[in-house]
Amino acid sequence: MHLLVVEGTHIESELRRKFGAQHTYDFCAADAPDLRTRLSAADVGFDLRAWPELHYELPRQPLFYDTSRASLAALFHKEEPPLGPVFGVCALPTLLERELLETSLYQPEYASALSRICAALGTGYRTVQDRVGLVTPRLVCVLINEACHALQEGAGTVQELDAPMQHNPYGPFTWANQIGIPLVYETLEALWQDTHEPRYKVCALLKQLYLRGQRFEV
């Protein structure tokens, strides 16, 4: 298959490892003047912008959107319905290259198309509810946020609190750096705006790092 990936250079190596060398890839900038031409040549599109807009090009091929920061329902609210099947995907760095691709459906009738596409891509998948943050990004960002609260309250140093977590070789601060502080912050902020649940309210320390463009010194 030929994959068009819009604004995905930050996870290019991870995408290539996930789907393999049997496919061809086109990593495209959002402002590429020939975006529509490149889209027409693709078998499937991945739009990884913070607010994806690939459906405005009226493609008929399947589209995957990064729904870490906006649900499919929000993306298509008061929009014309897509011409082809549309899916959400977990596309934060370090969370894509796993055995099962975490996805959501815009419409239930897209389930059979998702099964065919994932088979062609050579990946297993898991379908979760269409909501901001899906499941894994939401859980991981909350863990990072809680570690930030612990650090802010003096429960330990960055090095002491950055112990690897169960089922993952990364500590919370190393993981935040690898995902990217802006993406962690923006995911939590989107979750807070969507739910106003206290666990999603961004820790002041994490917000300060985001505003200053800094990382954790691990």
Biotite code that builds the C-alpha atoms (Angstrom):
import biotite.structure as struc

atoms = struc.array([
    struc.Atom([0.000, 0.000, 0.000], chain_id="A", res_id=1, res_name="MET", atom_name="CA", element="C"),
    struc.Atom([1.014, 3.624, -0.515], chain_id="A", res_id=2, res_name="HIS", atom_name="CA", element="C"),
    struc.Atom([0.602, 5.710, 2.656], chain_id="A", res_id=3, res_name="LEU", atom_name="CA", element="C"),
    struc.Atom([0.277, 9.493, 2.661], chain_id="A", res_id=4, res_name="LEU", atom_name="CA", element="C"),
    struc.Atom([1.263, 10.884, 6.066], chain_id="A", res_id=5, res_name="VAL", atom_name="CA", element="C"),
    struc.Atom([0.547, 14.581, 6.655], chain_id="A", res_id=6, res_name="VAL", atom_name="CA", element="C"),
    struc.Atom([2.734, 16.288, 9.295], chain_id="A", res_id=7, res_name="GLU", atom_name="CA", element="C"),
    struc.Atom([4.136, 12.965, 10.481], chain_id="A", res_id=8, res_name="GLY", atom_name="CA", element="C"),
    struc.Atom([7.889, 13.423, 10.186], chain_id="A", res_id=9, res_name="THR", atom_name="CA", element="C"),
    struc.Atom([8.221, 13.393, 14.007], chain_id="A", res_id=10, res_name="HIS", atom_name="CA", element="C"),
    struc.Atom([7.198, 9.718, 14.004], chain_id="A", res_id=11, res_name="ILE", atom_name="CA", element="C"),
    struc.Atom([8.483, 8.728, 10.569], chain_id="A", res_id=12, res_name="GLU", atom_name="CA", element="C"),
    struc.Atom([10.871, 6.044, 11.804], chain_id="A", res_id=13, res_name="SER", atom_name="CA", element="C"),
    struc.Atom([8.213, 4.645, 14.141], chain_id="A", res_id=14, res_name="GLU", atom_name="CA", element="C"),
    struc.Atom([5.619, 4.487, 11.334], chain_id="A", res_id=15, res_name="LEU", atom_name="CA", element="C"),
    struc.Atom([8.071, 2.735, 9.026], chain_id="A", res_id=16, res_name="ARG", atom_name="CA", element="C"),
    struc.Atom([8.929, 0.166, 11.685], chain_id="A", res_id=17, res_name="ARG", atom_name="CA", element="C"),
    struc.Atom([5.260, -0.337, 12.559], chain_id="A", res_id=18, res_name="LYS", atom_name="CA", element="C"),
    struc.Atom([4.011, -1.039, 9.036], chain_id="A", res_id=19, res_name="PHE", atom_name="CA", element="C"),
    struc.Atom([7.225, -2.243, 7.398], chain_id="A", res_id=20, res_name="GLY", atom_name="CA", element="C"),
    struc.Atom([9.194, -1.879, 4.198], chain_id="A", res_id=21, res_name="ALA", atom_name="CA", element="C"),
    struc.Atom([6.572, -3.683, 2.108], chain_id="A", res_id=22, res_name="GLN", atom_name="CA", element="C"),
    struc.Atom([4.666, -0.388, 1.897], chain_id="A", res_id=23, res_name="HIS", atom_name="CA", element="C"),
    struc.Atom([5.645, 2.943, 0.329], chain_id="A", res_id=24, res_name="THR", atom_name="CA", element="C"),
    struc.Atom([5.417, 6.223, 2.236], chain_id="A", res_id=25, res_name="TYR", atom_name="CA", element="C"),
    struc.Atom([4.909, 9.890, 1.401], chain_id="A", res_id=26, res_name="ASP", atom_name="CA", element="C"),
    struc.Atom([5.549, 12.223, 4.346], chain_id="A", res_id=27, res_name="PHE", atom_name="CA", element="C"),
    struc.Atom([3.882, 15.458, 3.354], chain_id="A", res_id=28, res_name="CYS", atom_name="CA", element="C"),
    struc.Atom([3.831, 18.938, 4.900], chain_id="A", res_id=29, res_name="ALA", atom_name="CA", element="C"),
    struc.Atom([0.395, 20.419, 5.550], chain_id="A", res_id=30, res_name="ALA", atom_name="CA", element="C"),
    struc.Atom([1.155, 23.388, 3.289], chain_id="A", res_id=31, res_name="ASP", atom_name="CA", element="C"),
    struc.Atom([2.493, 21.347, 0.357], chain_id="A", res_id=32, res_name="ALA", atom_name="CA", element="C"),
    struc.Atom([1.081, 22.909, -2.830], chain_id="A", res_id=33, res_name="PRO", atom_name="CA", element="C"),
    struc.Atom([0.594, 19.475, -4.412], chain_id="A", res_id=34, res_name="ASP", atom_name="CA", element="C"),
    struc.Atom([-1.156, 17.938, -1.394], chain_id="A", res_id=35, res_name="LEU", atom_name="CA", element="C"),
    struc.Atom([-4.262, 17.015, -3.379], chain_id="A", res_id=36, res_name="ARG", atom_name="CA", element="C"),
    struc.Atom([-2.196, 15.299, -6.096], chain_id="A", res_id=37, res_name="THR", atom_name="CA", element="C"),
    struc.Atom([-0.223, 13.336, -3.534], chain_id="A", res_id=38, res_name="ARG", atom_name="CA", element="C"),
    struc.Atom([-3.431, 12.362, -1.748], chain_id="A", res_id=39, res_name="LEU", atom_name="CA", element="C"),
    struc.Atom([-4.948, 11.040, -4.969], chain_id="A", res_id=40, res_name="SER", atom_name="CA", element="C"),
    struc.Atom([-1.955, 8.698, -5.380], chain_id="A", res_id=41, res_name="ALA", atom_name="CA", element="C"),
    struc.Atom([-2.324, 7.213, -1.884], chain_id="A", res_id=42, res_name="ALA", atom_name="CA", element="C"),
    struc.Atom([-4.183, 4.062, -0.841], chain_id="A", res_id=43, res_name="ASP", atom_name="CA", element="C"),
    struc.Atom([-4.704, 5.401, 2.678], chain_id="A", res_id=44, res_name="VAL", atom_name="CA", element="C"),
    struc.Atom([-4.087, 8.735, 4.388], chain_id="A", res_id=45, res_name="GLY", atom_name="CA", element="C"),
    struc.Atom([-2.859, 9.584, 7.885], chain_id="A", res_id=46, res_name="PHE", atom_name="CA", element="C"),
    struc.Atom([-3.501, 13.199, 8.931], chain_id="A", res_id=47, res_name="ASP", atom_name="CA", element="C"),
    struc.Atom([-1.503, 13.888, 12.096], chain_id="A", res_id=48, res_name="LEU", atom_name="CA", element="C"),
    struc.Atom([-2.112, 17.636, 12.417], chain_id="A", res_id=49, res_name="ARG", atom_name="CA", element="C"),
    struc.Atom([-3.484, 18.973, 15.699], chain_id="A", res_id=50, res_name="ALA", atom_name="CA", element="C"),
    struc.Atom([-6.706, 19.810, 13.855], chain_id="A", res_id=51, res_name="TRP", atom_name="CA", element="C"),
    struc.Atom([-6.798, 17.531, 10.778], chain_id="A", res_id=52, res_name="PRO", atom_name="CA", element="C"),
    struc.Atom([-8.359, 18.919, 7.617], chain_id="A", res_id=53, res_name="GLU", atom_name="CA", element="C"),
    struc.Atom([-7.624, 16.304, 4.969], chain_id="A", res_id=54, res_name="LEU", atom_name="CA", element="C"),
    struc.Atom([-11.339, 15.586, 4.508], chain_id="A", res_id=55, res_name="HIS", atom_name="CA", element="C"),
    struc.Atom([-11.722, 19.044, 2.951], chain_id="A", res_id=56, res_name="TYR", atom_name="CA", element="C"),
    struc.Atom([-9.968, 17.596, -0.092], chain_id="A", res_id=57, res_name="GLU", atom_name="CA", element="C"),
    struc.Atom([-12.926, 15.183, -0.474], chain_id="A", res_id=58, res_name="LEU", atom_name="CA", element="C"),
    struc.Atom([-10.876, 11.986, -0.735], chain_id="A", res_id=59, res_name="PRO", atom_name="CA", element="C"),
    struc.Atom([-12.584, 8.642, -1.192], chain_id="A", res_id=60, res_name="ARG", atom_name="CA", element="C"),
    struc.Atom([-9.761, 6.556, 0.262], chain_id="A", res_id=61, res_name="GLN", atom_name="CA", element="C"),
    struc.Atom([-9.688, 5.712, 3.987], chain_id="A", res_id=62, res_name="PRO", atom_name="CA", element="C"),
    struc.Atom([-8.338, 8.347, 6.371], chain_id="A", res_id=63, res_name="LEU", atom_name="CA", element="C"),
    struc.Atom([-6.784, 7.945, 9.815], chain_id="A", res_id=64, res_name="PHE", atom_name="CA", element="C"),
    struc.Atom([-6.789, 10.995, 12.076], chain_id="A", res_id=65, res_name="TYR", atom_name="CA", element="C"),
    struc.Atom([-4.770, 11.499, 15.254], chain_id="A", res_id=66, res_name="ASP", atom_name="CA", element="C"),
    struc.Atom([-7.547, 11.778, 17.838], chain_id="A", res_id=67, res_name="THR", atom_name="CA", element="C"),
    struc.Atom([-5.300, 12.351, 20.847], chain_id="A", res_id=68, res_name="SER", atom_name="CA", element="C"),
    struc.Atom([-6.494, 15.954, 21.059], chain_id="A", res_id=69, res_name="ARG", atom_name="CA", element="C"),
    struc.Atom([-9.878, 15.930, 19.285], chain_id="A", res_id=70, res_name="ALA", atom_name="CA", element="C"),
    struc.Atom([-12.451, 13.189, 18.775], chain_id="A", res_id=71, res_name="SER", atom_name="CA", element="C"),
    struc.Atom([-13.793, 12.287, 15.347], chain_id="A", res_id=72, res_name="LEU", atom_name="CA", element="C"),
    struc.Atom([-17.196, 13.543, 16.479], chain_id="A", res_id=73, res_name="ALA", atom_name="CA", element="C"),
    struc.Atom([-15.650, 16.958, 17.183], chain_id="A", res_id=74, res_name="ALA", atom_name="CA", element="C"),
    struc.Atom([-13.713, 17.011, 13.910], chain_id="A", res_id=75, res_name="LEU", atom_name="CA", element="C"),
    struc.Atom([-16.837, 16.365, 11.852], chain_id="A", res_id=76, res_name="PHE", atom_name="CA", element="C"),
    struc.Atom([-19.281, 18.421, 13.915], chain_id="A", res_id=77, res_name="HIS", atom_name="CA", element="C"),
    struc.Atom([-21.313, 20.505, 11.415], chain_id="A", res_id=78, res_name="LYS", atom_name="CA", element="C"),
    struc.Atom([-19.045, 19.293, 8.607], chain_id="A", res_id=79, res_name="GLU", atom_name="CA", element="C"),
    struc.Atom([-19.987, 17.508, 5.428], chain_id="A", res_id=80, res_name="GLU", atom_name="CA", element="C"),
    struc.Atom([-19.746, 13.734, 5.996], chain_id="A", res_id=81, res_name="PRO", atom_name="CA", element="C"),
    struc.Atom([-16.585, 12.131, 4.612], chain_id="A", res_id=82, res_name="PRO", atom_name="CA", element="C"),
    struc.Atom([-16.782, 10.322, 1.281], chain_id="A", res_id=83, res_name="LEU", atom_name="CA", element="C"),
    struc.Atom([-14.689, 7.381, 2.471], chain_id="A", res_id=84, res_name="GLY", atom_name="CA", element="C"),
    struc.Atom([-14.238, 5.575, 5.794], chain_id="A", res_id=85, res_name="PRO", atom_name="CA", element="C"),
    struc.Atom([-12.676, 7.596, 8.613], chain_id="A", res_id=86, res_name="VAL", atom_name="CA", element="C"),
    struc.Atom([-10.875, 6.321, 11.714], chain_id="A", res_id=87, res_name="PHE", atom_name="CA", element="C"),
    struc.Atom([-9.171, 7.743, 14.781], chain_id="A", res_id=88, res_name="GLY", atom_name="CA", element="C"),
    struc.Atom([-5.712, 6.500, 15.702], chain_id="A", res_id=89, res_name="VAL", atom_name="CA", element="C"),
    struc.Atom([-3.292, 6.713, 18.598], chain_id="A", res_id=90, res_name="CYS", atom_name="CA", element="C"),
    struc.Atom([-0.337, 8.479, 16.979], chain_id="A", res_id=91, res_name="ALA", atom_name="CA", element="C"),
    struc.Atom([1.673, 10.004, 19.820], chain_id="A", res_id=92, res_name="LEU", atom_name="CA", element="C"),
    struc.Atom([5.388, 9.143, 19.649], chain_id="A", res_id=93, res_name="PRO", atom_name="CA", element="C"),
    struc.Atom([6.248, 5.846, 21.420], chain_id="A", res_id=94, res_name="THR", atom_name="CA", element="C"),
    struc.Atom([2.551, 4.783, 21.364], chain_id="A", res_id=95, res_name="LEU", atom_name="CA", element="C"),
    struc.Atom([2.225, 3.798, 17.712], chain_id="A", res_id=96, res_name="LEU", atom_name="CA", element="C"),
    struc.Atom([4.755, 0.981, 17.382], chain_id="A", res_id=97, res_name="GLU", atom_name="CA", element="C"),
    struc.Atom([2.846, -1.621, 19.378], chain_id="A", res_id=98, res_name="ARG", atom_name="CA", element="C"),
    struc.Atom([1.347, -4.972, 18.497], chain_id="A", res_id=99, res_name="GLU", atom_name="CA", element="C"),
    struc.Atom([-2.187, -3.573, 18.268], chain_id="A", res_id=100, res_name="LEU", atom_name="CA", element="C"),
    struc.Atom([-3.008, -0.321, 16.495], chain_id="A", res_id=101, res_name="LEU", atom_name="CA", element="C"),
    struc.Atom([-5.365, 1.659, 18.747], chain_id="A", res_id=102, res_name="GLU", atom_name="CA", element="C"),
    struc.Atom([-8.225, 2.980, 16.627], chain_id="A", res_id=103, res_name="THR", atom_name="CA", element="C"),
    struc.Atom([-11.747, 4.391, 16.793], chain_id="A", res_id=104, res_name="SER", atom_name="CA", element="C"),
    struc.Atom([-14.618, 4.451, 14.312], chain_id="A", res_id=105, res_name="LEU", atom_name="CA", element="C"),
    struc.Atom([-16.476, 7.513, 13.100], chain_id="A", res_id=106, res_name="TYR", atom_name="CA", element="C"),
    struc.Atom([-19.406, 5.313, 12.054], chain_id="A", res_id=107, res_name="GLN", atom_name="CA", element="C"),
    struc.Atom([-20.071, 1.683, 13.135], chain_id="A", res_id=108, res_name="PRO", atom_name="CA", element="C"),
    struc.Atom([-20.454, 0.619, 9.514], chain_id="A", res_id=109, res_name="GLU", atom_name="CA", element="C"),
    struc.Atom([-16.751, 1.370, 8.960], chain_id="A", res_id=110, res_name="TYR", atom_name="CA", element="C"),
    struc.Atom([-15.760, -1.664, 11.056], chain_id="A", res_id=111, res_name="ALA", atom_name="CA", element="C"),
    struc.Atom([-15.426, -4.049, 8.105], chain_id="A", res_id=112, res_name="SER", atom_name="CA", element="C"),
    struc.Atom([-13.348, -1.508, 6.169], chain_id="A", res_id=113, res_name="ALA", atom_name="CA", element="C"),
    struc.Atom([-11.040, -1.098, 9.165], chain_id="A", res_id=114, res_name="LEU", atom_name="CA", element="C"),
    struc.Atom([-10.532, -4.855, 9.333], chain_id="A", res_id=115, res_name="SER", atom_name="CA", element="C"),
    struc.Atom([-9.580, -4.993, 5.637], chain_id="A", res_id=116, res_name="ARG", atom_name="CA", element="C"),
    struc.Atom([-7.253, -2.008, 5.844], chain_id="A", res_id=117, res_name="ILE", atom_name="CA", element="C"),
    struc.Atom([-5.409, -3.241, 8.930], chain_id="A", res_id=118, res_name="CYS", atom_name="CA", element="C"),
    struc.Atom([-4.982, -6.641, 7.289], chain_id="A", res_id=119, res_name="ALA", atom_name="CA", element="C"),
    struc.Atom([-3.475, -4.919, 4.247], chain_id="A", res_id=120, res_name="ALA", atom_name="CA", element="C"),
    struc.Atom([-1.228, -2.828, 6.496], chain_id="A", res_id=121, res_name="LEU", atom_name="CA", element="C"),
    struc.Atom([-0.145, -5.994, 8.290], chain_id="A", res_id=122, res_name="GLY", atom_name="CA", element="C"),
    struc.Atom([-1.163, -4.954, 11.790], chain_id="A", res_id=123, res_name="THR", atom_name="CA", element="C"),
    struc.Atom([-3.520, -6.135, 14.470], chain_id="A", res_id=124, res_name="GLY", atom_name="CA", element="C"),
    struc.Atom([-5.785, -3.488, 15.932], chain_id="A", res_id=125, res_name="TYR", atom_name="CA", element="C"),
    struc.Atom([-8.039, -2.664, 18.854], chain_id="A", res_id=126, res_name="ARG", atom_name="CA", element="C"),
    struc.Atom([-11.155, -0.498, 18.493], chain_id="A", res_id=127, res_name="THR", atom_name="CA", element="C"),
    struc.Atom([-11.933, 1.866, 21.364], chain_id="A", res_id=128, res_name="VAL", atom_name="CA", element="C"),
    struc.Atom([-14.572, 4.544, 21.921], chain_id="A", res_id=129, res_name="GLN", atom_name="CA", element="C"),
    struc.Atom([-14.356, 7.736, 19.912], chain_id="A", res_id=130, res_name="ASP", atom_name="CA", element="C"),
    struc.Atom([-13.262, 10.225, 22.550], chain_id="A", res_id=131, res_name="ARG", atom_name="CA", element="C"),
    struc.Atom([-10.447, 12.691, 23.093], chain_id="A", res_id=132, res_name="VAL", atom_name="CA", element="C"),
    struc.Atom([-7.268, 10.856, 24.027], chain_id="A", res_id=133, res_name="GLY", atom_name="CA", element="C"),
    struc.Atom([-8.627, 7.435, 23.040], chain_id="A", res_id=134, res_name="LEU", atom_name="CA", element="C"),
    struc.Atom([-7.399, 5.138, 25.871], chain_id="A", res_id=135, res_name="VAL", atom_name="CA", element="C"),
    struc.Atom([-3.615, 4.796, 25.931], chain_id="A", res_id=136, res_name="THR", atom_name="CA", element="C"),
    struc.Atom([-2.689, 8.469, 25.368], chain_id="A", res_id=137, res_name="PRO", atom_name="CA", element="C"),
    struc.Atom([-5.157, 9.447, 28.081], chain_id="A", res_id=138, res_name="ARG", atom_name="CA", element="C"),
    struc.Atom([-3.699, 6.982, 30.614], chain_id="A", res_id=139, res_name="LEU", atom_name="CA", element="C"),
    struc.Atom([-0.077, 7.766, 29.801], chain_id="A", res_id=140, res_name="VAL", atom_name="CA", element="C"),
    struc.Atom([-0.557, 11.540, 29.992], chain_id="A", res_id=141, res_name="CYS", atom_name="CA", element="C"),
    struc.Atom([-2.354, 11.214, 33.344], chain_id="A", res_id=142, res_name="VAL", atom_name="CA", element="C"),
    struc.Atom([0.567, 9.156, 34.713], chain_id="A", res_id=143, res_name="LEU", atom_name="CA", element="C"),
    struc.Atom([2.986, 11.851, 33.569], chain_id="A", res_id=144, res_name="ILE", atom_name="CA", element="C"),
    struc.Atom([0.801, 14.580, 35.071], chain_id="A", res_id=145, res_name="ASN", atom_name="CA", element="C"),
    struc.Atom([0.647, 12.767, 38.423], chain_id="A", res_id=146, res_name="GLU", atom_name="CA", element="C"),
    struc.Atom([4.434, 12.399, 38.430], chain_id="A", res_id=147, res_name="ALA", atom_name="CA", element="C"),
    struc.Atom([4.682, 16.152, 37.818], chain_id="A", res_id=148, res_name="CYS", atom_name="CA", element="C"),
    struc.Atom([2.456, 16.798, 40.841], chain_id="A", res_id=149, res_name="HIS", atom_name="CA", element="C"),
    struc.Atom([4.685, 14.533, 42.950], chain_id="A", res_id=150, res_name="ALA", atom_name="CA", element="C"),
    struc.Atom([7.785, 16.389, 41.778], chain_id="A", res_id=151, res_name="LEU", atom_name="CA", element="C"),
    struc.Atom([6.173, 19.770, 42.370], chain_id="A", res_id=152, res_name="GLN", atom_name="CA", element="C"),
    struc.Atom([5.194, 18.765, 45.910], chain_id="A", res_id=153, res_name="GLU", atom_name="CA", element="C"),
    struc.Atom([8.734, 17.624, 46.747], chain_id="A", res_id=154, res_name="GLY", atom_name="CA", element="C"),
    struc.Atom([8.057, 13.884, 46.890], chain_id="A", res_id=155, res_name="ALA", atom_name="CA", element="C"),
    struc.Atom([11.392, 13.240, 45.202], chain_id="A", res_id=156, res_name="GLY", atom_name="CA", element="C"),
    struc.Atom([13.810, 14.429, 42.532], chain_id="A", res_id=157, res_name="THR", atom_name="CA", element="C"),
    struc.Atom([13.335, 13.934, 38.814], chain_id="A", res_id=158, res_name="VAL", atom_name="CA", element="C"),
    struc.Atom([15.820, 11.061, 38.929], chain_id="A", res_id=159, res_name="GLN", atom_name="CA", element="C"),
    struc.Atom([14.147, 9.423, 41.945], chain_id="A", res_id=160, res_name="GLU", atom_name="CA", element="C"),
    struc.Atom([10.638, 9.657, 40.471], chain_id="A", res_id=161, res_name="LEU", atom_name="CA", element="C"),
    struc.Atom([11.648, 8.620, 36.965], chain_id="A", res_id=162, res_name="ASP", atom_name="CA", element="C"),
    struc.Atom([11.672, 4.888, 37.738], chain_id="A", res_id=163, res_name="ALA", atom_name="CA", element="C"),
    struc.Atom([10.482, 2.653, 34.878], chain_id="A", res_id=164, res_name="PRO", atom_name="CA", element="C"),
    struc.Atom([6.808, 1.821, 35.174], chain_id="A", res_id=165, res_name="MET", atom_name="CA", element="C"),
    struc.Atom([5.205, -1.608, 35.000], chain_id="A", res_id=166, res_name="GLN", atom_name="CA", element="C"),
    struc.Atom([5.049, -2.951, 31.429], chain_id="A", res_id=167, res_name="HIS", atom_name="CA", element="C"),
    struc.Atom([7.109, 0.006, 30.164], chain_id="A", res_id=168, res_name="ASN", atom_name="CA", element="C"),
    struc.Atom([10.859, 0.647, 30.218], chain_id="A", res_id=169, res_name="PRO", atom_name="CA", element="C"),
    struc.Atom([10.402, 4.431, 30.555], chain_id="A", res_id=170, res_name="TYR", atom_name="CA", element="C"),
    struc.Atom([9.940, 6.489, 33.660], chain_id="A", res_id=171, res_name="GLY", atom_name="CA", element="C"),
    struc.Atom([7.276, 9.217, 33.464], chain_id="A", res_id=172, res_name="PRO", atom_name="CA", element="C"),
    struc.Atom([9.674, 12.096, 32.775], chain_id="A", res_id=173, res_name="PHE", atom_name="CA", element="C"),
    struc.Atom([11.711, 10.207, 30.179], chain_id="A", res_id=174, res_name="THR", atom_name="CA", element="C"),
    struc.Atom([8.428, 9.187, 28.553], chain_id="A", res_id=175, res_name="TRP", atom_name="CA", element="C"),
    struc.Atom([7.208, 12.801, 28.535], chain_id="A", res_id=176, res_name="ALA", atom_name="CA", element="C"),
    struc.Atom([10.408, 13.887, 26.801], chain_id="A", res_id=177, res_name="ASN", atom_name="CA", element="C"),
    struc.Atom([10.082, 11.161, 24.190], chain_id="A", res_id=178, res_name="GLN", atom_name="CA", element="C"),
    struc.Atom([6.437, 11.951, 23.445], chain_id="A", res_id=179, res_name="ILE", atom_name="CA", element="C"),
    struc.Atom([7.205, 15.664, 23.540], chain_id="A", res_id=180, res_name="GLY", atom_name="CA", element="C"),
    struc.Atom([6.172, 18.080, 26.291], chain_id="A", res_id=181, res_name="ILE", atom_name="CA", element="C"),
    struc.Atom([3.906, 20.064, 23.919], chain_id="A", res_id=182, res_name="PRO", atom_name="CA", element="C"),
    struc.Atom([1.966, 16.942, 22.906], chain_id="A", res_id=183, res_name="LEU", atom_name="CA", element="C"),
    struc.Atom([1.556, 15.810, 26.515], chain_id="A", res_id=184, res_name="VAL", atom_name="CA", element="C"),
    struc.Atom([0.373, 19.276, 27.529], chain_id="A", res_id=185, res_name="TYR", atom_name="CA", element="C"),
    struc.Atom([-2.005, 19.647, 24.574], chain_id="A", res_id=186, res_name="GLU", atom_name="CA", element="C"),
    struc.Atom([-3.508, 16.195, 25.124], chain_id="A", res_id=187, res_name="THR", atom_name="CA", element="C"),
    struc.Atom([-4.169, 16.894, 28.801], chain_id="A", res_id=188, res_name="LEU", atom_name="CA", element="C"),
    struc.Atom([-5.572, 20.341, 28.013], chain_id="A", res_id=189, res_name="GLU", atom_name="CA", element="C"),
    struc.Atom([-7.929, 18.844, 25.422], chain_id="A", res_id=190, res_name="ALA", atom_name="CA", element="C"),
    struc.Atom([-9.063, 16.226, 27.945], chain_id="A", res_id=191, res_name="LEU", atom_name="CA", element="C"),
    struc.Atom([-9.618, 18.907, 30.597], chain_id="A", res_id=192, res_name="TRP", atom_name="CA", element="C"),
    struc.Atom([-11.673, 21.048, 28.225], chain_id="A", res_id=193, res_name="GLN", atom_name="CA", element="C"),
    struc.Atom([-13.711, 18.003, 27.197], chain_id="A", res_id=194, res_name="ASP", atom_name="CA", element="C"),
    struc.Atom([-14.437, 16.587, 30.669], chain_id="A", res_id=195, res_name="THR", atom_name="CA", element="C"),
    struc.Atom([-13.313, 19.023, 33.397], chain_id="A", res_id=196, res_name="HIS", atom_name="CA", element="C"),
    struc.Atom([-12.245, 15.998, 35.431], chain_id="A", res_id=197, res_name="GLU", atom_name="CA", element="C"),
    struc.Atom([-9.578, 17.061, 37.995], chain_id="A", res_id=198, res_name="PRO", atom_name="CA", element="C"),
    struc.Atom([-7.128, 14.339, 36.956], chain_id="A", res_id=199, res_name="ARG", atom_name="CA", element="C"),
    struc.Atom([-6.764, 16.030, 33.543], chain_id="A", res_id=200, res_name="TYR", atom_name="CA", element="C"),
    struc.Atom([-6.023, 19.529, 34.864], chain_id="A", res_id=201, res_name="LYS", atom_name="CA", element="C"),
    struc.Atom([-2.455, 20.238, 33.820], chain_id="A", res_id=202, res_name="VAL", atom_name="CA", element="C"),
    struc.Atom([0.069, 20.436, 36.642], chain_id="A", res_id=203, res_name="CYS", atom_name="CA", element="C"),
    struc.Atom([1.558, 23.922, 36.945], chain_id="A", res_id=204, res_name="ALA", atom_name="CA", element="C"),
    struc.Atom([5.081, 22.520, 36.644], chain_id="A", res_id=205, res_name="LEU", atom_name="CA", element="C"),
    struc.Atom([4.256, 20.766, 33.377], chain_id="A", res_id=206, res_name="LEU", atom_name="CA", element="C"),
    struc.Atom([2.563, 23.899, 32.029], chain_id="A", res_id=207, res_name="LYS", atom_name="CA", element="C"),
    struc.Atom([5.650, 25.955, 32.863], chain_id="A", res_id=208, res_name="GLN", atom_name="CA", element="C"),
    struc.Atom([7.898, 23.550, 30.940], chain_id="A", res_id=209, res_name="LEU", atom_name="CA", element="C"),
    struc.Atom([5.507, 23.734, 27.994], chain_id="A", res_id=210, res_name="TYR", atom_name="CA", element="C"),
    struc.Atom([5.410, 27.544, 27.989], chain_id="A", res_id=211, res_name="LEU", atom_name="CA", element="C"),
    struc.Atom([9.205, 27.797, 28.285], chain_id="A", res_id=212, res_name="ARG", atom_name="CA", element="C"),
    struc.Atom([9.863, 25.163, 25.617], chain_id="A", res_id=213, res_name="GLY", atom_name="CA", element="C"),
    struc.Atom([11.839, 23.050, 28.088], chain_id="A", res_id=214, res_name="GLN", atom_name="CA", element="C"),
    struc.Atom([12.255, 19.331, 28.803], chain_id="A", res_id=215, res_name="ARG", atom_name="CA", element="C"),
    struc.Atom([12.841, 17.294, 31.933], chain_id="A", res_id=216, res_name="PHE", atom_name="CA", element="C"),
    struc.Atom([16.505, 16.947, 32.884], chain_id="A", res_id=217, res_name="GLU", atom_name="CA", element="C"),
    struc.Atom([16.674, 13.187, 33.420], chain_id="A", res_id=218, res_name="VAL", atom_name="CA", element="C"),
])
